[in-house]
Amino acid sequence: MVNLPIEYSDKPVTPFGGMALMKRFIDQTGIAERLATLELPWGGSNRAYDPVHIIEGFWLGIWTGASLYIHCDWLRQDETLARIFGYESLPSQSTYSRFFGKFSQARNTAVFPPLQSWFFSQMNIGAVTLDFYSTVITREGVHEGSAKGYNPNRKGRNSHHPLVAFICQTRMVANAWLRPGNTAACSNCVGFMRETFDEALNGVKVAWCAGTPAFTPTRSWESWKSVASTTEVVLKWWTRDNLKRTPCKRRKQRIGEGLTKSSNDELWR
């Protein structure tokens, strides 16, 4: 039997001492200072938490295993962890729910694209490959913004119909919009593309682009052509061969200078 030494100490302890490394990481990246420059919502009380304090507390909850707002209340009893991050106490569940409830589409547009632009400016990855997707996420139960619409997997179920832009080299999301399930696939694709190119990826060279059928209607071609002078753009174009799930030969058709539409599935695997 191993004799384990037992000692007592008057020093404050925490089971999450490893979060000190995450504190150093946050300080090194300077993201807290960047968050302070954004249009984050403030509380109306004179005792309201600083928005950056709330966000860092929310990160702590996620890093320590929280999956619901109420789980973040566990950390309120850990005064040592709060001191590691320079705070007297951590926010409660109601503080988080009120804070994130203040985010509207307008505030999301004011906060996240500039934050994404700053984030990617810290990474020297050179020219990137960008994929635009429109997909369906089935929702079980009651979820804000979910609605019945096109859902090939679970017909009649509530869903969300988001637009997502991926960077292939880093496997990261460059931009995303969460839309109700009854939204048309191509709805506001042009605005999404403009926000991605002009704000979220401002200053990032995009060498190759691809878009699913939602991004190929005529009204969005002008947006593609605006980047086609410096970017190779390939748009996936559905054909009867695709719909029947039968093999199709490579088909490319130039629709403008630097702009191509393709039905070759190999480009999308």
C-alpha positions, 0 to 999 in steps of 0.5 A: 500500500502506498503511503500518500503524504497529507499536508495542510495549507492556509493558501487558497486552492482551486481544482481548476489551477490549470486555468492560469495557463488560459489567463496567460494565453488571453493576456498574450493574445490581447483579446481582452483589450480588443473586446473593450473597443467593440460595441458590447452591451452594458448593464443599466445598474451602477453595479453592472459587470464590465462586458469583458468580465462577463465574456471571460467568466463565460469562457471559464464556464465553458473551459471547466465543462459548463453546458448550460448557463446555470452550470456557470454558477458553480464557479461563483463559489471558487474565489481562488479562480476569480482571483487568478483572473483578477476579479473579486467574483464571477457573474451569475447565470442571470447575468449571462442570460441578460447579457447575451439576450441583448445581442440583436442582428444589428449588434452582431453585425457591429461586433463579430465581423470586426472581431473576426477581422482582427482575429485573422489579422493575427494569423499569417496563413497567406492566401486562403481557400473559402467555401460558402455553404447553406445548410439545415440544422434540425432542432428538437424541442423549442429553440429561438428562431427555429421554424418549419421549412425545407428539411430533407432529413427530418421533414416537418421538424423545426430547423435553422437554415444557416449560411456559413463561410469556411476557411479550408486551410485552417478549418475555421469558420470565417463568418456565419449567419443563423437564420430561421428554418423557413428562410429560402436558401439564397435569401440575403446571400449577397449581404452575407458575401459582402460582409465576409469579404469586406469586413470579416476577411478584410485584408486577407487574400482569398485565392480560391472561392467556391459556393453551393447552389444557394450562392449561384442565382443571377443576383449574386453573380455581380458579387462574385465578379467583384472578387473574380479579378483577383480570386479564382471562383468556382460555383457548384451548379446542380444538374439532373445527373446530380439530382439522380445521384448518378455519376456526371462528367466534369462540366465547366462553363465560364460565366465571366472573367475569372468566374466559372460554374462547375458540376464536378463533385470532385471539387467538393469532396 
